[in-house]
Amino acid sequence: MATNLLATTTLSGCWQMALDAALLEQRQPVLRFYRWSRPTLSLGYHQASEPHWLNWQQQGGGDLVRRPTGGGAVVHDGDLCYALIWPDPPGSRHQAYRQVCGWLQHAFAQLGEPLHFGDERAAAGGDCFARSTAADLLNADGHKRIGSAQRWQRGCLLQHGSIQLKPTPERWQLLLGRPAPQLAPLALGAEELAEHLLEHARRWLALPYQALPLPAALLSLAGEQLERYRCCG
């Protein structure tokens, strides 16, 4: 699949989620990696916000945003995220997850951390990293390294996910009332990891070697949707 590659960005959560949604509307095959400019808690699209999350945001602890995809709450405090837009993917969600996550598995196996899929039933709400479904990748100890989610729109797929690098235990305990995933440090930092992942993605996707800056039309479309992904109450 010939796929555009967008430059890695570090932006606020509202912008990142609006960009993913805008890319889905444009229906062009795209891969991108991104990070968060502030600690952020992202919620599934239909997930209700908890009072202590709103208080945390109001007191300046970080941002509270809503994803265009479903699932539960995810703490973003140094993770690396990916997003893939795939027009006309396989008809099965399960099959799409397997294909999209395959290159992630190959890449992490080369880093000495083989990952396998979870097998728990998917559920809306709650803590995304407290359960491990067929959308998620776990290490050998059963700890979740990558959590992913999908949104399908008129036959086009957005799949994005959080790759946890070094979760902050205090923030996870504060927001989700549980310990952060027990993950060994990776040998690569976020930028090096993105390059490593791209090497493996190119075995499946026809990616250009030069990443494109975010197009003006995309930024304009995303800017119109920012409030949709901002949680204020």
N, C-alpha and C positions, 0 to 999 in steps of 0.2 A: 504494500500500500504506500504510494507516494504521499508523504506527509510533511507539512511545514514544521519548522522548528523555531520556536520563539525564544528570545533571550530570557535568561533567568532574572526574575525580579524580586525585590524585597519591598513590599508595600503593606498597607493596613489590611486587616481582614476583610473589610467591606469591599475594598477594591479587588482583592484577590477573588472573592466569591462572585462579584459582579462580572469580572473578566471571564471566569469559567462559564457563567451563564450566557454571556454575550457570545462567546466562541461557539457554544452549542446552537445559538440562534443562527449564526452564520453558516453552520453546517459544512465547514471545510475541515479536512483532516489536519489536525494540529497536535503537536506534543510540546509541553512546556514544563519547566520546573520553577518552583517559587518558594520564597520564605516569607516570614511575617515580621513587620517592623516593630511590633510590640507583642508581649505575651497576650495570647488570645484564646478564648474558649469558643469553639464553633459548635453549633447545635444542628441536628437534623432539621429538615425543612418544616416538619410538622411538630417538632418537639417543643414542649412548653418550657419557658425559662423559670428557674428557681429564684426566690427572693435573694438568697445569698449571692447568686451570680450577679444579679443586678447591682447589689450593694458593692460587690468587688469592683465592678466597672465604674460605678459612680464615685468610688473612693480613689480612683486612679490606678487600681491594680493592673488593669489591662482592658482589652476590648472583648465584647460579647457580640458574636455575629451568627447569622443563620446561613447555612449552606443551601445551595440549590438541590442538593441530594438529601436522601433520608438518613436513617441511622441515629446513633446516639452522640453524646457530647465528646469532643476531642480537645485535649489541651495541646496548644501549639506554643512551645517555648524553646525553640531551637531546632525543631524538626525540619526536614526537607519534604516538600510536597510535589507531586506530579499531577498533571492533568492531560488526558488524551481525549480528543474528539474523533469519533469513528463513525462516519456515515455508512449506513447499510451493514452493520455488524451481523454476526450470527444471530439467529432468532432467539436463542436461549441466553438468559442472563448468566447462567452457570458457565456456559461455554465461553462467553465473552470474558468473564473473570479469568478463566483458565488461560486464555490466549494472552490477555493483556499482562497478567502477572507472571507469565512464563519467563520473560526476559529479566524481570526483577529477581526471580529465583536463580537464574543462571549467574547474574551479576553478584549476588550475595554468596553463592556457592564458591565463587572465585576468591571472595574475601575470607573464606574459611567459616562462613555461617550459613549452612544450608537451611532453607526455610520450607515449611510445608503448610498446606491449607488447613484451616480450622474446619470443624464439623458440627458446630452448634447451630441451633435454629436462629434465624435472623429475627430481630424484634426492634420495634421503633422505640426511641427514647433511651433514657438511662445513660450509662457510661459505655462508649463504644469499645474501649480497650478492656472492659471487664468481661467481654465474651469474644469468642473466636468462631466466626462463621466461615462459609465457603468463599467469602469475599476477602478473607484476611490471611496473612502469612505469619507463621510462628517459628521461633527458633527451636532447637533440639530439646530445650528445657520446657517447651510449651508456653513461653512468653511471647506476646504479640509484638512483632517488629513493625509490621505495616498493616494499617487498616484502610480499606478502600470502600467506596460507595459509588453508585451509578444513578444517572437520570437518563431516561429515554424520552425523546421528543420527536414525533413524526418520523420514526424509524432511524433516528440518529442518536448515538450514544455519547454521553459524557461520563467518563470514569476518572475520578480523582482519588488521591489517597495521601495519607500522612505516613512518612517514614521517620520513626522516632530515632533520634541520635543519642541524646543524653538528657532524658527527662529530669525535670527538677522535682525532687520528692516533696518538698514543702508545698509547691503550687498544686500538685496533684492531690495531696492530702486536703488542702484548703478547699479546692473547688469540687472534688469528687468524693472526698471522704475515704480514700483508699490509697495504698502505696502506688507509686509509679511503676511501670513495667520494669522488671529486673533484666536489664540488657547490658551486655558487655560492650565497652567502648569500641567503636570501629577504628580501623587504622587510618581512615580517610576523614577529612573534614567535609563540610557540606558541599563546598565548591568542587573538591576533588571527587566526591561521591557522585555528584551530578554528571561529571565527565565520564566516570567509570560506567554509570548506568547508560549513558548515551552510546558508549561503545557496544553494549549488548543490545540496545534498542535498534541499532542500525542493522543487526542481523535479521530483524523481522520487518522493520519499517524502512522505506526508502527516504532517508533523512538527508537534507543538505548539511554540509559541514560548517556552513556559516549560519549562525542563528540570526533571525530577523528581529529588529526592534518592534515593540508593540505598535501596530498600525494606528494612525490617527482615527480612522473610522471605528476601530474596535474600542479605543479609549472613549470616544464620544458615546457609543452605545452603552458601554459599561457605566459611564458617568450618569446616565439617565436612570440607572437601576440601583444606585448605591443604597438608597433608603430601604429598598426591599430586603436587604441583607443585614441591616443594622438592627440590633435588639435594644430597645429603649424601655421596655416595660410590657 
